[in-house]
Amino acid sequence: MSLLNFAQSVKQETKKVMLMNRIGPSSSELYVANSDGTGEHPLLSKSGFDYDASYAANGKWISFTSERNGFGQADIYRVHPDGTGLERLTDSPALDDQSALSPDALKLAFVSTRIAHKSNIWILDIKTRKLNNLTGRPTIQGDSTKPDGFFHPSWSPDGKWIAFSSDRNTEWRGHGNGTGWEHIQELSIYIVHPDGSGLRRISRPGICDGAPKWSPDGKSVVFYEIPVEDTWNARRPNLAKKATSQIISVDLLTGKRTDITSGSGLKLEPQFLKNGKIGYLVKGGVKPALMYIGDTVVVKGNIHSPAWSPGGEKVVFEKVDFSPRPQNQPLYSWDKNYQYQYTDVFPNFSKNGELVLTDKATDSGISIMDADGSNKKRIFTPTNGVAFMPTWSPDGEWIAFGYGGFSQSRKTSAAKIMMIKKDGTGLIALTDSTLNSGFPSFSPDGKNIVYRAWGAKNDGLRILNLENHTIKLLTSDYDNLPFWSPDGKLISFTRKHGDNNFDIYTIRPDGTGLRQLTTSPANDAHAMWTDDSKHLMWSSGIYGFKDEAALYDGTFQPYGAIFIMNADGTDKKQLTDSPWEDSMPCFVPRADRH
């Protein structure tokens, strides 16, 4: 080995490894077909996790988003429709997505989180590479404490206007009439000149309007319209069949609205074609399909994010796969000092460097393994419920976990704190079914477990003494996800307070010293301590949605990103910036790396 290669390997080995979970597709490939579905073939000879494609108005280019530089790292590329001439257009660690080439194909409008961290629409001069933050102007920006995102730009045929959707100046609202943890999204359609002047809203407030596209004559804009509450249903596989949306067009001169569709069904991403036809995507309740206003053609199949060629003869779309990612799959690292790797949920390390987690990708049982994912052993298989948040005892011999019904299931199913030996024997229940109990964490001395209780107006955190089996009330608020600091001085947790807001708190084990560490009106949760007890990592929605919520599939909180902060809540730093939901970070112990 050369000295250079040796030095590089040593440098690589000194990096910390951060395991993290990601909810989103595990692969995505672009396809092109005739509008009736015939002649389907891959757009590119080699896929690189590609999505969100769109045709240029001149028909000579297709721009798209790709993660070929690392899973989670989204940049914009363009390619000719025959798959030749692949060219990278953006190169930033920020999220770049949802691109649209100008009619002359000399400029690119796209969504990016660069600089401001929130989703804004930028314009790139392809020749000079000059960038302009179109929606970052004070005259366009909304209230920065609110969602304030800008999505799906679309150029008018003459290049003088850009239409887009935005949740600017809307509120953070939970689903279920404001009671749900996950947020719903209100969007309006706006148009603006490429120089930032003439901002105008063309849709009505109080509902969700998205994915605008111009008519060929530039006189109308078409978009989908969905009740705000249904932006939660639309992204959940078991609820999408309940969601209903319509295709709407607006005449820009008169403001007249025309309802293009009616009836049930989730109808999204419309586009004007020719001869009065409009193509759109149907999802939820039936297999995904392309449908056409003014035509009887229906194209069924694994279709996502369709975009038609200027004449409507061709359509480009993506096929996605939600198969579980491999444990410890390398992900893009936004911090050069860390290696990011994928993990299934609720990862936790023993003092000996063994990893325990919940196998949510299969049946939500519990497995242990080496830090690199090898030597995996199943120690608990559920028969009635799920096993969440396994946690090691300090001596590395026992694992405590919550078992039963959680999330929405907690309303009808009990849950207990259980404990099992690392070899899968000795299973015992530590609590009864009086309350729904879960999310345990051992004290560093192994004598106590803190956990969450819920139900019968007895919410809050409890501390169970493992020696005498007494239970002490620690808090009585709507608290969850407690985690004992390794030095034993503090317990972190998530609290629901105010108007359905969730934030990170810490408290001493004796019940004193309550402290709120986050204050975002978006949700902050799932805090985990670093081994030195000096920092907390957690998931936050502070920078808002990365895309229109109704266009996601199989996700809960698509705005979630991982952050790290000091134990007192200072010096907050973002660690991930993907289009997907990132959560549950955990550093691999150093001693286990060699």
C-alpha positions as CSV (number, residue, x, y, z in Angstrom):
1,M,0.0,0.0,0.0
2,S,1.4,3.4,-0.9
3,L,1.8,6.1,1.8
4,L,-1.0,8.1,0.2
5,N,-3.4,5.2,0.2
6,F,-2.4,4.4,3.8
7,A,-3.0,8.0,4.9
8,Q,-6.4,8.0,3.2
9,S,-7.4,4.8,4.8
10,V,-6.4,6.0,8.3
11,K,-8.3,9.2,7.7
12,Q,-11.4,7.3,6.6
13,E,-11.2,5.0,9.7
14,T,-11.1,8.0,12.0
15,K,-14.5,9.2,10.9
16,K,-17.4,8.7,13.1
17,V,-20.2,6.4,11.8
18,M,-23.8,7.7,12.3
19,L,-26.6,5.3,11.7
20,M,-29.9,6.8,10.7
21,N,-33.3,5.7,9.4
22,R,-34.8,7.1,6.2
23,I,-38.4,6.7,5.1
24,G,-38.7,6.8,1.3
25,P,-38.1,4.7,-1.8
26,S,-35.0,2.5,-1.9
27,S,-34.7,2.9,-5.6
28,S,-36.2,5.0,-8.4
29,E,-35.7,4.7,-12.2
30,L,-37.0,6.9,-15.1
31,Y,-38.9,5.4,-18.0
32,V,-40.1,6.9,-21.3
33,A,-43.2,5.6,-23.1
34,N,-45.8,6.6,-25.7
35,S,-48.7,8.4,-24.0
36,D,-50.8,5.2,-24.4
37,G,-48.2,3.2,-22.4
38,T,-46.7,1.4,-25.4
39,G,-43.0,1.4,-26.2
40,E,-41.9,1.7,-22.6
41,H,-38.1,1.7,-22.0
42,P,-35.6,3.1,-19.5
43,L,-34.6,6.7,-20.2
44,L,-31.0,6.1,-19.1
45,S,-28.7,3.1,-19.7
46,K,-27.7,3.2,-16.1
47,S,-30.0,4.4,-13.3
48,G,-28.7,6.5,-10.5
49,F,-31.8,6.8,-8.2
50,D,-33.5,9.3,-10.6
51,Y,-36.9,11.0,-10.2
52,D,-39.0,14.1,-10.8
53,A,-38.4,14.4,-14.6
54,S,-39.8,17.0,-16.9
55,Y,-39.5,17.8,-20.6
56,A,-38.2,21.1,-22.0
57,A,-40.7,23.0,-24.1
58,N,-38.5,22.5,-27.2
59,G,-38.6,18.7,-26.7
60,K,-34.8,18.4,-26.9
61,W,-34.1,17.9,-23.2
62,I,-35.4,16.1,-20.1
63,S,-34.3,17.5,-16.7
64,F,-34.5,15.3,-13.6
65,T,-33.3,14.9,-10.1
66,S,-30.7,12.3,-9.3
67,E,-29.0,10.8,-6.2
68,R,-26.2,9.2,-8.2
69,N,-23.7,11.3,-6.0
70,G,-24.9,9.5,-2.9
71,F,-28.2,8.3,-1.5
72,G,-30.0,11.4,-0.1
73,Q,-28.0,13.9,-2.1
74,A,-30.3,15.4,-4.7
75,D,-28.9,17.3,-7.7
76,I,-30.4,18.3,-11.1
77,Y,-29.2,16.7,-14.4
78,R,-30.5,16.9,-18.0
79,V,-30.4,14.4,-20.8
80,H,-31.7,14.2,-24.4
81,P,-34.9,12.1,-24.7
82,D,-32.9,9.3,-26.4
83,G,-30.8,9.0,-23.2
84,T,-27.7,10.7,-24.7
85,G,-25.8,13.9,-23.6
86,L,-26.2,13.4,-19.8
87,E,-25.1,16.6,-18.1
88,R,-25.0,17.6,-14.4
89,L,-26.6,21.1,-13.9
90,T,-26.3,21.6,-10.1
91,D,-23.7,20.6,-7.7
92,S,-24.5,21.5,-4.1
93,P,-24.8,19.5,-0.8
94,A,-28.2,21.2,-0.5
95,L,-31.4,19.5,-1.8
96,D,-32.0,20.4,-5.5
97,D,-35.2,19.0,-7.0
98,Q,-38.4,19.7,-9.0
99,S,-36.7,21.2,-12.1
100,A,-38.2,22.9,-15.1
101,L,-36.2,24.2,-18.2
102,S,-37.3,27.5,-19.7
103,P,-38.9,27.4,-23.2
104,D,-35.6,28.2,-24.8
105,A,-33.8,25.7,-22.5
106,L,-31.3,28.3,-21.5
107,K,-32.4,28.7,-17.9
108,L,-33.5,26.2,-15.2
109,A,-36.0,26.8,-12.5
110,F,-35.7,24.4,-9.6
111,V,-36.4,23.9,-5.9
112,S,-33.4,24.2,-3.6
113,T,-32.7,24.4,0.2
114,R,-29.3,26.0,-0.3
115,I,-28.4,29.0,2.0
116,A,-31.8,29.4,3.6
117,H,-32.3,25.7,4.3
118,K,-36.0,26.0,3.4
119,S,-37.4,25.1,-0.1
120,N,-37.1,28.1,-2.4
121,I,-37.3,28.4,-6.2
122,W,-34.0,29.2,-7.8
123,I,-33.1,30.1,-11.4
124,L,-29.9,28.9,-13.0
125,D,-28.4,30.4,-16.2
126,I,-27.1,27.2,-17.7
127,K,-24.4,28.9,-19.8
128,T,-22.9,31.3,-17.2
129,R,-23.9,29.1,-14.1
130,K,-25.2,32.2,-12.4
131,L,-27.8,31.5,-9.7
132,N,-30.7,33.6,-8.6
133,N,-33.0,32.9,-5.6
134,L,-36.3,33.8,-7.2
135,T,-38.5,33.3,-4.1
136,G,-35.9,34.4,-1.5
137,R,-36.8,38.1,-2.0
138,P,-38.5,39.8,1.0
139,T,-41.4,40.7,-1.3
140,I,-42.1,37.0,-1.9
141,Q,-41.1,35.4,1.4
142,G,-43.7,34.7,4.0
143,D,-43.6,34.3,7.7
144,S,-40.3,32.5,8.4
145,T,-41.7,30.8,11.5
146,K,-44.3,29.1,9.4
147,P,-43.9,26.4,6.7
148,D,-42.9,28.9,4.0
149,G,-41.9,26.6,1.2
150,F,-42.0,27.0,-2.6
151,F,-42.5,24.1,-5.0
152,H,-42.9,22.8,-8.6
153,P,-42.0,25.8,-10.8
154,S,-43.5,25.9,-14.3
155,W,-42.6,28.3,-17.1
156,S,-45.2,30.0,-19.2
157,P,-44.8,29.3,-23.0
158,D,-43.4,32.8,-23.6
159,G,-41.0,32.5,-20.7
160,K,-42.4,35.7,-19.0
161,W,-44.0,34.0,-16.0
162,I,-43.3,31.2,-13.6
163,A,-46.1,29.4,-11.8
164,F,-45.5,27.6,-8.5
165,S,-47.2,26.3,-5.4
166,S,-46.4,27.6,-1.9
167,D,-47.5,27.1,1.7
168,R,-46.2,30.6,2.6
169,N,-48.1,32.3,5.5
170,T,-50.0,29.1,6.4
171,E,-50.0,27.4,9.7
172,W,-48.4,24.3,11.1
173,R,-51.4,22.0,11.6
174,G,-51.6,18.4,12.6
175,H,-54.0,16.0,10.8
176,G,-57.1,14.8,12.5
177,N,-58.5,18.3,13.1
178,G,-55.3,19.4,14.6
179,T,-54.7,16.5,16.9
180,G,-52.3,14.4,14.9
181,W,-48.5,14.4,15.3
182,E,-47.9,14.6,11.5
183,H,-48.7,17.8,9.6
184,I,-51.0,18.6,6.8
185,Q,-50.3,21.1,4.1
186,E,-52.2,24.1,2.7
187,L,-50.9,25.3,-0.7
188,S,-51.8,28.1,-3.1
189,I,-50.8,28.6,-6.7
190,Y,-48.9,31.8,-7.6
191,I,-47.4,33.3,-10.7
192,V,-44.4,35.7,-10.8
193,H,-42.1,37.1,-13.4
194,P,-38.6,35.6,-13.5
195,D,-37.2,38.8,-12.1
196,G,-39.4,38.5,-9.0
197,S,-41.9,41.1,-9.9
198,G,-45.7,40.8,-10.3
199,L,-46.4,38.1,-7.7
200,R,-50.0,37.1,-7.9
201,R,-52.0,34.3,-6.3
202,I,-54.4,32.7,-8.8
203,S,-56.0,30.0,-6.5
204,R,-58.3,30.3,-3.5
205,P,-57.0,30.1,0.0
206,G,-57.9,27.5,2.6
207,I,-57.3,24.4,0.4
208,C,-54.3,22.6,-1.1
209,D,-53.5,23.4,-4.8
210,G,-50.4,22.0,-6.4
211,A,-48.3,21.0,-9.4
212,P,-49.3,23.9,-11.7
213,K,-48.8,23.6,-15.5
214,W,-49.5,26.2,-18.3
215,S,-51.8,25.8,-21.2
216,P,-50.1,25.8,-24.7
217,D,-51.5,29.3,-25.3
218,G,-50.3,30.6,-21.9
219,K,-53.8,31.8,-21.0
220,S,-54.6,29.2,-18.3
221,V,-53.0,27.2,-15.6
222,V,-54.1,23.7,-14.5
223,F,-53.4,22.1,-11.1
224,Y,-54.8,19.6,-8.7
225,E,-56.9,20.7,-5.7
226,I,-57.3,18.6,-2.6
227,P,-58.8,19.3,0.9
228,V,-56.0,20.1,3.3
229,E,-56.8,17.2,5.6
230,D,-56.5,14.8,2.7
231,T,-52.8,15.8,2.2
232,W,-52.2,13.4,5.1
233,N,-54.4,10.6,3.7
234,A,-52.8,11.0,0.2
235,R,-49.3,10.0,1.5
236,R,-50.4,7.0,3.6
237,P,-50.9,3.7,1.7
238,N,-53.8,2.6,3.9
239,L,-55.6,6.0,3.7
240,A,-55.0,7.2,0.1
241,K,-58.1,5.5,-1.1
242,K,-60.1,7.8,1.1
243,A,-58.6,11.0,-0.4
244,T,-60.4,12.8,-3.2
245,S,-58.9,15.6,-5.3
246,Q,-60.0,17.4,-8.5
247,I,-58.3,18.9,-11.5
248,I,-58.9,22.6,-11.8
249,S,-57.9,25.2,-14.4
250,V,-57.9,29.0,-14.0
251,D,-58.2,31.6,-16.8
252,L,-55.5,34.1,-15.9
253,L,-57.3,37.0,-17.6
254,T,-60.7,36.6,-16.0
255,G,-59.9,34.5,-13.0
256,K,-62.6,32.0,-13.9
257,R,-62.2,28.5,-12.4
258,T,-63.2,25.5,-14.4
259,D,-63.7,22.1,-12.6
260,I,-62.1,19.6,-15.1
261,T,-63.0,16.5,-13.1
262,S,-65.5,15.5,-10.4
263,G,-66.2,12.5,-8.2
264,S,-64.0,10.4,-6.0
265,G,-60.4,9.4,-6.5
266,L,-57.0,10.9,-5.9
267,K,-56.1,12.8,-9.1
268,L,-52.7,14.6,-9.3
269,E,-50.1,16.2,-11.5
270,P,-52.2,17.3,-14.5
271,Q,-50.7,18.7,-17.7
272,F,-52.3,20.3,-20.8
273,L,-51.5,18.3,-23.9
274,K,-52.9,19.0,-27.3
275,N,-56.4,19.1,-28.8
276,G,-57.9,20.0,-25.4
277,K,-56.6,16.8,-23.7
278,I,-55.3,16.9,-20.2
279,G,-53.2,14.0,-18.7
280,Y,-53.0,13.3,-15.0
281,L,-52.0,10.7,-12.5
282,V,-54.4,8.6,-10.4
283,K,-53.2,7.0,-7.2
284,G,-54.8,5.6,-4.1
285,G,-57.5,2.9,-4.0
286,V,-56.5,1.5,-7.4
287,K,-53.2,0.8,-9.0
288,P,-51.4,3.9,-10.2
289,A,-52.6,4.9,-13.6
290,L,-52.4,7.7,-16.2
291,M,-55.7,9.0,-17.4
292,Y,-56.7,11.6,-20.0
293,I,-59.4,14.1,-20.2
294,G,-60.9,13.9,-23.7
295,D,-59.6,10.4,-24.3
296,T,-60.5,6.9,-23.1
297,V,-56.9,5.8,-22.8
298,V,-56.0,4.5,-19.3
299,V,-52.4,3.4,-18.6
300,K,-52.0,1.3,-15.5
301,G,-48.7,0.4,-13.8
302,N,-46.1,1.4,-11.3
303,I,-46.2,5.0,-12.4
304,H,-45.0,8.0,-10.4
305,S,-44.5,11.7,-11.3
306,P,-45.5,11.7,-14.9
307,A,-44.5,14.5,-17.3
308,W,-45.5,14.7,-21.0
309,S,-43.5,15.9,-24.0
310,P,-44.6,19.2,-25.5
311,G,-46.9,17.5,-28.1
312,G,-48.2,14.9,-25.6
313,E,-47.0,12.0,-27.6
314,K,-44.5,10.8,-25.0
315,V,-44.5,10.6,-21.2
316,V,-41.6,10.2,-18.8
317,F,-42.2,8.8,-15.4
318,E,-40.5,7.0,-12.5
319,K,-40.9,3.5,-11.1
320,V,-40.0,3.3,-7.4
321,D,-39.3,0.5,-5.1
322,F,-39.9,0.5,-1.4
323,S,-38.1,-2.7,-0.5
324,P,-36.1,-2.4,2.7
325,R,-32.7,-0.9,2.4
326,P,-29.8,-3.1,3.5
327,Q,-28.7,-2.6,7.0
328,N,-25.7,-0.2,7.1
329,Q,-26.1,0.8,3.5
330,P,-23.8,3.9,2.9
331,L,-25.7,7.2,2.6
332,Y,-24.5,10.6,1.5
333,S,-22.7,12.3,4.4
334,W,-23.3,16.1,4.7
335,D,-20.6,16.3,7.4
336,K,-17.1,15.3,6.2
337,N,-16.3,14.0,9.7
338,Y,-19.1,11.4,9.7
339,Q,-20.0,8.4,7.6
340,Y,-23.7,8.1,7.3
341,Q,-25.2,4.6,7.1
342,Y,-28.8,3.3,7.0
343,T,-30.4,1.4,9.9
344,D,-33.8,0.0,10.8
345,V,-35.6,1.8,13.6
346,F,-34.7,2.4,17.2
347,P,-31.0,1.6,17.1
348,N,-29.2,1.2,20.4
349,F,-25.7,0.0,21.3
350,S,-24.5,-2.0,24.3
351,K,-21.2,-1.2,26.1
352,N,-19.7,-4.0,24.1
353,G,-20.7,-2.4,20.8
354,E,-23.6,-4.8,19.9
355,L,-26.4,-3.2,18.1
356,V,-30.1,-3.9,18.9
357,L,-33.0,-2.6,16.9
358,T,-36.6,-3.1,15.8
359,D,-37.0,-4.9,12.5
360,K,-39.7,-2.6,11.3
361,A,-39.0,-3.6,7.7
362,T,-40.3,-7.1,8.5
363,D,-42.5,-7.7,11.5
364,S,-41.3,-5.2,14.1
365,G,-39.5,-7.9,16.1
366,I,-36.1,-7.4,17.8
367,S,-32.7,-8.4,16.6
368,I,-29.1,-7.9,17.7
369,M,-26.0,-7.8,15.5
370,D,-22.5,-6.4,15.2
371,A,-22.2,-2.7,14.5
372,D,-21.7,-3.3,10.7
373,G,-24.9,-5.3,10.5
374,S,-23.3,-8.7,10.4
375,N,-24.0,-11.7,12.7
376,K,-27.6,-10.8,13.0
377,K,-29.7,-12.8,15.6
378,R,-33.4,-12.6,16.1
379,I,-34.2,-12.6,19.9
380,F,-37.9,-11.7,19.9
381,T,-40.6,-12.3,17.4
382,P,-43.9,-10.5,18.1
383,T,-47.2,-12.4,18.0
384,N,-49.7,-9.7,18.9
385,G,-48.3,-6.2,18.5
386,V,-44.9,-4.6,17.8
387,A,-41.7,-4.4,19.8
388,F,-40.5,-0.8,19.9
389,M,-37.4,1.0,21.2
390,P,-35.2,-1.9,22.5
391,T,-32.6,-0.6,24.9
392,W,-29.6,-2.3,26.5
393,S,-29.0,-2.7,30.2
394,P,-25.6,-1.2,31.2
395,D,-24.1,-4.7,31.7
396,G,-25.0,-5.7,28.1
397,E,-27.0,-8.7,29.2
398,W,-30.6,-7.6,29.1
399,I,-32.8,-5.7,26.6
400,A,-35.9,-3.8,27.6
401,F,-38.6,-2.8,25.1
402,G,-42.2,-1.8,24.7
403,Y,-44.5,-4.5,23.4
404,G,-48.1,-4.1,22.2
405,G,-50.0,-1.3,20.3
406,F,-48.3,2.0,19.6
407,S,-49.1,5.1,17.4
408,Q,-52.8,4.9,16.5
409,S,-53.1,1.3,17.7
410,R,-52.5,2.5,21.3
411,K,-56.1,3.7,21.4
412,T,-57.4,0.1,21.2
413,S,-54.4,-2.1,22.2
414,A,-52.4,-2.4,25.4
415,A,-48.6,-2.2,25.7
416,K,-46.2,-3.3,28.4
417,I,-42.5,-2.8,29.2
418,M,-40.8,-6.2,28.7
419,M,-37.3,-7.4,29.3
420,I,-35.4,-10.3,27.7
421,K,-31.9,-11.7,27.8
422,K,-29.6,-11.1,24.9
423,D,-29.8,-14.8,24.0
424,G,-33.6,-14.5,23.7
425,T,-34.5,-16.3,26.9
426,G,-35.9,-15.1,30.2
427,L,-38.7,-12.9,28.8
428,I,-40.5,-11.1,31.6
429,A,-43.2,-8.3,31.8
430,L,-42.2,-5.3,33.9
431,T,-45.5,-3.5,33.8
432,D,-49.1,-4.6,33.5
433,S,-51.7,-3.5,30.9
434,T,-53.4,-0.8,33.1
435,L,-51.7,1.9,31.0
436,N,-50.2,1.8,27.6
437,S,-46.5,1.7,28.5
438,G,-43.5,1.9,26.1
439,F,-40.2,3.5,25.0
440,P,-38.0,2.4,27.9
441,S,-34.4,3.6,28.7
442,F,-32.1,2.2,31.4
443,S,-30.4,4.4,33.9
444,P,-26.6,4.1,33.6
445,D,-26.4,2.1,36.9
446,G,-28.9,-0.4,35.7
447,K,-31.2,0.0,38.7
448,N,-34.0,2.0,37.0
449,I,-35.9,2.3,33.7
450,V,-37.7,5.4,32.6
451,Y,-40.6,4.9,30.2
452,R,-43.7,6.6,28.8
453,A,-47.2,5.9,30.1
454,W,-50.4,6.8,28.1
455,G,-54.1,6.5,28.7
456,A,-56.8,7.0,31.3
457,K,-55.6,10.6,31.7
458,N,-52.4,9.2,33.3
459,D,-50.0,10.5,30.6
460,G,-46.3,11.2,31.4
461,L,-43.0,9.6,32.3
462,R,-42.5,7.0,34.9
463,I,-39.4,5.6,36.6
464,L,-39.5,1.9,37.4
465,N,-37.1,0.6,40.2
466,L,-35.9,-2.8,39.1
467,E,-34.9,-3.8,42.6
468,N,-38.2,-3.3,44.5
469,H,-40.5,-2.8,41.4
470,T,-41.9,0.5,42.7
471,I,-42.9,3.1,40.1
472,K,-42.3,6.8,40.5
473,L,-44.2,9.5,38.7
474,L,-41.7,11.8,36.9
475,T,-44.0,13.9,34.7
476,S,-47.7,14.1,34.1
477,D,-47.9,15.9,30.8
478,Y,-48.2,14.5,27.3
479,D,-44.5,13.2,27.2
480,N,-42.8,10.5,25.2
481,L,-39.6,9.0,24.0
482,P,-37.5,9.4,27.1
483,F,-33.7,8.7,26.9
484,W,-31.4,8.6,30.0
485,S,-28.1,10.5,29.5
486,P,-25.1,8.2,29.7
487,D,-23.8,10.2,32.7
488,G,-27.1,9.7,34.5
489,K,-27.7,13.4,35.1
490,L,-30.6,14.1,32.7
491,I,-33.4,12.5,30.9
492,S,-34.4,13.9,27.5
493,F,-37.9,13.5,26.1
494,T,-40.5,14.9,23.7
495,R,-43.4,16.9,25.1
496,K,-46.6,17.9,23.4
497,H,-47.6,21.4,24.5
498,G,-49.4,24.5,23.5
499,D,-51.3,24.2,20.2
500,N,-50.3,20.6,19.3
501,N,-46.6,21.5,19.2
502,F,-43.9,18.9,20.1
503,D,-40.5,19.9,21.5
504,I,-37.4,18.5,23.1
505,Y,-37.1,18.8,26.9
506,T,-34.7,17.6,29.6
507,I,-35.3,16.9,33.3
508,R,-33.3,15.6,36.2
509,P,-34.2,12.1,37.4
510,D,-35.5,13.6,40.6
511,G,-38.0,15.7,38.7
512,T,-36.3,19.0,39.0
513,G,-34.6,21.2,36.4
514,L,-37.2,20.9,33.6
515,R,-35.8,22.7,30.6
516,Q,-37.2,23.2,27.0
517,L,-34.5,22.9,24.4
518,T,-36.3,23.5,21.1
519,T,-38.9,26.1,20.3
520,S,-39.9,25.6,16.7
521,P,-43.6,25.6,15.8
522,A,-42.8,22.6,13.7
523,N,-42.3,19.3,15.4
524,D,-39.1,18.3,17.2
525,A,-38.7,14.8,18.6
526,H,-36.8,11.5,18.9
527,A,-33.8,13.0,20.8
528,M,-30.9,10.7,21.5
529,W,-27.8,11.3,23.6
530,T,-24.2,11.0,22.3
531,D,-22.0,8.8,24.4
532,D,-20.3,11.7,26.2
533,S,-23.7,13.2,27.3
534,K,-22.6,16.5,25.7
535,H,-25.0,16.5,22.7
536,L,-28.4,15.5,21.6
537,M,-29.4,14.4,18.1
538,W,-33.0,14.7,17.1
539,S,-35.4,15.1,14.2
540,S,-37.0,18.5,13.3
541,G,-39.4,19.9,10.8
542,I,-38.1,23.5,11.4
543,Y,-37.3,24.1,7.7
544,G,-40.6,22.9,6.4
545,F,-41.8,20.6,3.7
546,K,-39.4,19.7,0.9
547,D,-42.2,19.0,-1.6
548,E,-46.0,18.9,-1.9
549,A,-47.2,16.5,0.8
550,A,-49.8,14.8,-1.4
551,L,-47.1,13.7,-3.9
552,Y,-45.3,11.6,-1.3
553,D,-45.9,7.9,-0.9
554,G,-45.6,5.8,2.3
555,T,-44.2,8.5,4.5
556,F,-45.3,10.2,7.7
557,Q,-43.2,13.4,8.0
558,P,-41.5,14.2,4.7
559,Y,-40.1,17.4,6.2
560,G,-38.0,15.6,8.9
561,A,-34.3,16.2,9.0
562,I,-31.7,15.2,11.6
563,F,-30.1,17.9,13.8
564,I,-27.5,18.0,16.7
565,M,-27.2,20.4,19.6
566,N,-25.5,20.9,22.9
567,A,-27.1,19.4,25.9
568,D,-28.3,22.8,26.9
569,G,-30.0,23.4,23.6
570,T,-27.4,25.8,22.1
571,D,-25.5,25.5,18.8
572,K,-28.1,23.7,16.8
573,K,-26.7,22.2,13.5
574,Q,-28.5,20.4,10.7
575,L,-26.9,17.0,9.8
576,T,-29.1,15.8,6.9
577,D,-30.9,17.6,4.0
578,S,-32.5,14.9,1.8
579,P,-36.0,14.9,0.1
580,W,-37.0,12.2,2.5
581,E,-37.9,11.7,6.2
582,D,-34.6,11.2,8.2
583,S,-34.7,10.2,11.8
584,M,-33.3,8.1,14.7
585,P,-29.6,8.9,14.5
586,C,-27.1,7.0,16.6
587,F,-23.3,7.1,16.6
588,V,-21.4,3.8,16.4
589,P,-19.2,3.5,19.5
590,R,-15.5,4.0,18.7
591,A,-14.2,0.9,20.4
592,D,-16.4,-1.3,18.1
593,R,-14.9,0.1,14.9
594,H,-11.7,-2.0,14.8
